[in-house]
Amino acid sequence: MAEHKNQHYTPRCLLKPFTLNGGGRAINLYAIKANKLIPGAPAKTQCARSYLYDEGGALEAALAKLEGDYSNALRRLVNDEYVEDDLNTFRFFAHLQARRTEMAAQRLAALAEETFADMPDAPPMSLRYHMLQSLDACFHTEDRLQGLKTRIIENRSRVDFIIADDPAVFTNRFTEQRLNKPSYGLHSAGLIITMPLTPKLAVMSYDNGVYTVSGLERGRIVIKRDADAILMNELQFINASSTFYFQNWDDRNDYLARFKSVSERRLNKRFRVTYAVLDRESPRRLRRDLSSARRRTPAVGRDAHRAPRRAAGAGGVSRRDGRRRRSPARALRPRSRLQLRAQEW
């Protein structure tokens, strides 16, 4: 049982490409809370917790199988021999990584604590319980990833990618900038998931019904400007919980300066509890709106003769001014498929 004690929430297969010379033994890091740069720390003990998933090791063994599939896909990618199905592996593994971290379990625990704050009789739930709930949600929502386009990002700039202890980042420029309602759920139109794979490679899954990518080379997104690589690293800086890792020790001061430049954008809280409150006026308002809609909508069939003269004629065209009227039902229709998807979420 002791052999399964040290269980990683960010697996070694993810950290290995960022270790010294890719050897998997030592890795450079910055400890955020301690504000300390540490060279050549043991890679084996990073992002691990005793019996995080289970004590028997069954779940750890199941995750190890998925990690093996990921490692094989990454090896083919590095050797430029990857196949289309490997992209699906990277996409799912990024989703899994977002769900399996200690931070994901802690967020669920904090959410539950706030939700049941007014229920003193609610039974306490362990961190392992929240971890298992998070993993269960991951596997039950796997099918929702099918609508995302996945591409490899190739870094040809002088700035290497770094990786954080919470490396899978969910963003959504569409809901933030166009709808002004940030939403990062798997059903949200405009979702983007990014995760670094090596200092020179990353994966990005995105809603291709919202975004388009130009200038592809062999189907890859190629980064040539240092500024673009820096922006990718900023996502890791913002999403990191307590540590970020990098390969080249000589770049430590540059990474530290970039981290501090975005530290104010790091979130102390990554969820918001919304309570549904019954609006007592809603039924009355609904009846009033329906009654008003009936008066404005042209009658059809056997009751057509009862329609007032000023009502809109066939096709919703007013007999008075010739302008087309927009019915209440039509006004609620989304103007585009993207708006529909946003409304559904």
C-alpha positions in Angstrom: 0.0 0.0 0.0 2.9 2.3 0.7 3.9 2.2 -2.9 0.8 4.2 -3.8 1.1 6.7 -1.0 2.7 9.5 -3.0 -0.1 10.4 -5.5 0.4 13.2 -8.0 -2.4 15.7 -8.9 -0.2 17.1 -11.7 1.5 13.9 -13.0 5.2 13.5 -13.6 4.5 12.9 -17.4 3.4 16.6 -17.6 6.3 17.9 -15.6 9.1 15.8 -17.1 9.6 17.9 -20.3 10.2 20.9 -18.1 12.8 19.1 -15.9 16.5 19.7 -16.3 17.5 18.4 -19.7 14.1 16.5 -19.8 15.6 13.9 -17.5 12.7 13.8 -15.0 14.8 14.0 -11.9 15.2 17.7 -11.0 13.2 20.8 -11.9 13.5 24.6 -11.4 10.6 26.3 -9.6 9.3 29.4 -8.0 7.4 28.9 -4.7 4.8 31.7 -4.8 3.8 31.8 -1.1 7.5 31.6 0.0 8.5 34.1 -2.8 11.5 31.9 -3.4 13.3 30.6 -6.6 14.6 27.0 -6.1 17.0 25.4 -8.6 17.0 21.7 -9.2 14.3 20.6 -6.8 13.4 16.9 -6.8 10.7 16.3 -9.4 9.3 13.2 -7.7 7.9 15.2 -4.8 6.3 18.0 -6.8 2.4 18.3 -7.0 1.9 15.3 -4.8 -0.1 14.4 -1.7 -0.3 11.3 0.4 -3.3 9.2 -0.6 -5.0 12.0 -2.4 -7.3 9.7 -4.4 -7.5 6.4 -2.4 -5.4 4.2 -0.2 -5.7 1.1 -2.2 -4.2 2.5 -5.3 -7.0 1.4 -7.7 -7.8 4.9 -8.9 -4.2 5.9 -9.0 -3.6 2.9 -11.3 -6.5 3.9 -13.6 -5.1 7.4 -13.9 -1.6 5.9 -14.6 -3.1 4.1 -17.6 -4.4 7.5 -19.0 -1.0 9.1 -18.3 0.6 6.3 -20.3 -1.7 7.0 -23.2 -0.8 10.7 -22.9 3.0 10.0 -22.8 2.8 7.9 -25.9 0.9 10.6 -27.8 3.4 13.2 -26.6 6.3 11.1 -27.8 4.7 10.8 -31.2 4.1 14.5 -31.3 7.7 15.4 -30.4 8.9 12.9 -33.1 6.5 14.5 -35.6 4.7 11.1 -35.9 1.4 12.0 -34.2 -2.0 11.0 -35.6 -5.4 12.7 -35.4 -6.5 10.6 -32.5 -3.6 12.0 -30.4 -5.3 15.4 -30.5 -8.3 13.9 -28.8 -6.0 12.4 -26.2 -4.5 15.8 -25.5 -7.9 17.5 -25.3 -9.3 15.0 -22.8 -6.1 15.0 -20.8 -6.3 18.8 -20.4 -9.9 18.5 -19.2 -8.8 15.7 -16.8 -6.0 17.7 -15.5 -8.3 20.6 -14.7 -10.4 18.2 -12.7 -7.8 16.2 -10.8 -5.7 18.9 -9.2 -5.8 19.5 -5.4 -6.9 23.0 -6.3 -10.0 21.7 -8.1 -10.9 19.7 -5.0 -10.3 22.7 -2.8 -12.5 24.9 -4.9 -15.3 22.4 -4.6 -14.8 22.2 -0.9 -14.9 26.0 -0.6 -18.0 26.1 -2.8 -19.8 23.5 -0.6 -18.8 25.3 2.6 -20.3 28.6 1.3 -23.4 26.9 -0.1 -24.2 25.1 3.1 -23.1 27.8 5.5 -26.6 28.2 6.9 -27.0 24.4 7.4 -25.0 23.6 10.6 -26.3 20.0 10.5 -24.7 19.3 7.1 -22.2 16.5 7.4 -18.5 17.4 6.8 -16.9 16.3 3.5 -13.3 15.4 3.1 -10.9 16.7 0.5 -10.8 13.2 -1.0 -14.6 13.3 -1.3 -14.5 16.5 -3.4 -11.6 15.1 -5.5 -13.7 12.0 -6.4 -16.7 14.2 -7.2 -14.5 16.3 -9.5 -13.1 13.3 -11.3 -16.6 11.8 -11.6 -17.8 15.1 -13.2 -14.8 14.9 -15.6 -15.7 11.5 -17.0 -19.4 12.3 -17.2 -18.8 15.5 -19.2 -16.3 14.0 -21.6 -18.7 14.1 -24.5 -19.1 17.9 -24.2 -15.5 18.3 -25.5 -16.4 16.9 -28.9 -17.5 20.3 -30.2 -14.0 21.8 -29.6 -11.4 22.1 -32.3 -8.0 21.0 -31.0 -4.6 22.3 -32.4 -1.0 22.1 -31.4 0.8 25.3 -30.7 4.4 25.3 -31.8 6.7 27.8 -30.0 9.5 29.1 -32.3 10.2 32.2 -30.2 13.1 32.8 -27.9 10.8 32.5 -24.8 10.2 29.0 -23.5 6.8 27.9 -22.1 6.6 27.4 -18.4 4.1 25.1 -16.6 2.2 25.7 -13.3 0.9 23.3 -10.7 -2.6 23.9 -12.2 -1.7 23.9 -15.9 -5.0 23.5 -17.7 -6.5 26.9 -18.2 -10.1 27.6 -19.2 -10.7 31.0 -20.8 -13.5 32.6 -22.8 -12.9 35.9 -24.6 -16.3 35.7 -26.3 -18.4 35.8 -23.1 -16.1 38.3 -21.5 -15.8 40.8 -24.3 -18.9 40.3 -26.4 -21.5 39.2 -23.9 -20.0 40.9 -20.8 -20.9 37.8 -18.8 -17.9 35.6 -18.1 -18.6 31.9 -18.3 -16.1 29.1 -18.5 -18.4 26.0 -18.6 -18.1 23.3 -21.1 -21.4 24.4 -22.7 -20.4 28.0 -23.0 -20.0 29.3 -26.5 -16.4 30.6 -27.0 -14.6 28.3 -24.6 -10.8 28.0 -24.9 -8.7 25.4 -23.1 -4.9 25.7 -23.2 -2.2 23.6 -21.6 1.6 23.5 -22.1 3.1 20.2 -23.2 6.8 21.0 -23.5 8.8 24.3 -23.4 8.2 24.5 -27.2 4.8 22.8 -27.6 1.3 23.4 -26.1 -2.3 22.3 -26.9 -5.3 24.5 -27.4 -8.9 23.4 -27.8 -11.4 26.1 -28.8 -14.9 26.7 -30.1 -14.3 27.0 -33.9 -17.9 28.2 -34.2 -16.7 31.4 -32.5 -13.0 31.7 -33.3 -11.0 31.3 -36.5 -7.2 30.7 -36.6 -5.2 31.9 -39.6 -1.7 31.3 -40.7 -1.5 27.7 -39.8 1.5 25.6 -40.8 0.8 21.9 -41.2 -2.3 22.4 -39.1 -0.4 23.9 -36.2 -0.6 27.4 -34.6 3.0 28.7 -34.9 4.2 31.3 -32.4 7.2 33.3 -33.6 7.0 36.5 -31.5 8.3 36.5 -28.0 5.2 38.5 -26.9 2.9 35.7 -27.9 4.9 33.2 -25.8 4.9 35.6 -22.9 1.1 35.8 -23.1 0.8 32.0 -23.0 3.0 32.0 -19.9 0.9 34.7 -18.3 -2.0 32.3 -18.3 0.1 29.9 -16.3 1.2 32.6 -13.9 -2.4 33.7 -13.3 -3.7 30.1 -12.9 -0.9 28.8 -10.7 -1.8 27.9 -7.2 1.5 27.8 -5.3 4.2 27.0 -7.8 5.3 27.3 -11.4 8.1 25.4 -13.1 10.6 26.2 -15.8 13.5 24.5 -17.5 16.2 27.1 -18.0 17.6 28.6 -14.8 19.1 31.5 -16.6 15.6 32.8 -17.4 14.5 32.8 -13.8 14.6 36.6 -13.4 12.5 37.2 -16.6 9.9 34.7 -15.4 9.8 36.3 -12.0 9.3 39.8 -13.3 6.5 38.6 -15.6 4.8 36.8 -12.8 4.9 39.9 -10.6 3.6 42.1 -13.4 0.4 40.0 -13.5 0.1 39.1 -9.9 -2.8 41.6 -9.4 -4.9 39.6 -11.9 -4.6 36.4 -9.9 -8.0 35.4 -8.4 -8.4 34.8 -4.7 -11.7 33.1 -5.4 -12.6 31.2 -8.5 -16.3 30.6 -8.0 -19.5 32.6 -7.3 -22.6 31.2 -5.6 -25.8 32.4 -7.2 -29.0 31.8 -5.2 -32.4 31.4 -7.0 -35.0 33.6 -5.4 -38.7 33.4 -6.3 -40.0 36.6 -7.8 -43.6 36.9 -6.6 -44.4 39.2 -9.4 -43.2 36.9 -12.1 -46.6 35.0 -12.6 -48.5 38.3 -12.7 -46.1 39.8 -15.1 -46.1 36.7 -17.3 -50.0 36.8 -17.5 -49.8 40.5 -18.4 -47.2 39.9 -21.1 -49.2 37.0 -22.6 -52.4 39.0 -22.6 -50.6 41.9 -24.3 -49.1 39.5 -26.9 -52.5 38.1 -27.7 -53.9 41.6 -28.4 -51.0 42.4 -30.8 -50.9 39.0 -32.5 -53.2 38.5 -35.6 -55.8 35.8 -35.1 -55.8 32.8 -37.4 -58.2 30.0 -38.3 -61.8 30.2 -37.1 -61.2 33.3 -34.9 -59.7 35.3 -37.7 -62.8 37.5 -38.1 -62.3 38.7 -34.5 -59.0 40.3 -35.1 -59.1 44.1 -34.8 -58.4 46.2 -37.9 -55.3 47.7 -36.5 -53.7 44.3 -35.9 -50.8 43.2 -38.0 -51.8 41.3 -41.1 -50.2 38.2 -42.6 -46.5 38.1 -42.1 -46.7 40.6 -39.3 -47.1 43.7 -41.6 -49.1 46.5 -40.1 -52.0 47.8 -42.3 -51.5 51.3 -41.1 -47.8 52.0 -42.0 -46.7 49.0 -43.9 -43.9 48.2 -41.5 -43.2 44.7 -40.4 -43.8 44.1 -36.8 -41.7 41.8 -34.7 -43.8 39.4 -32.6 -42.9 38.8 -29.0 -42.0 35.2 -29.8 -39.7 36.3 -32.6 -38.1 38.9 -30.4 -36.9 36.1 -28.1 -35.3 34.1 -30.9 -31.5 34.2 -30.9 -30.0 36.1 -33.8 -27.4 33.5 -34.5 -26.3 30.0 -33.5 -23.7 31.5 -31.2 -26.2 33.5 -29.3 -28.4 30.4 -29.0 -25.6 28.4 -27.5 -24.9 31.3 -25.0 -28.5 31.4 -24.1 -28.7 27.7 -23.5 -25.8 27.9 -21.1 
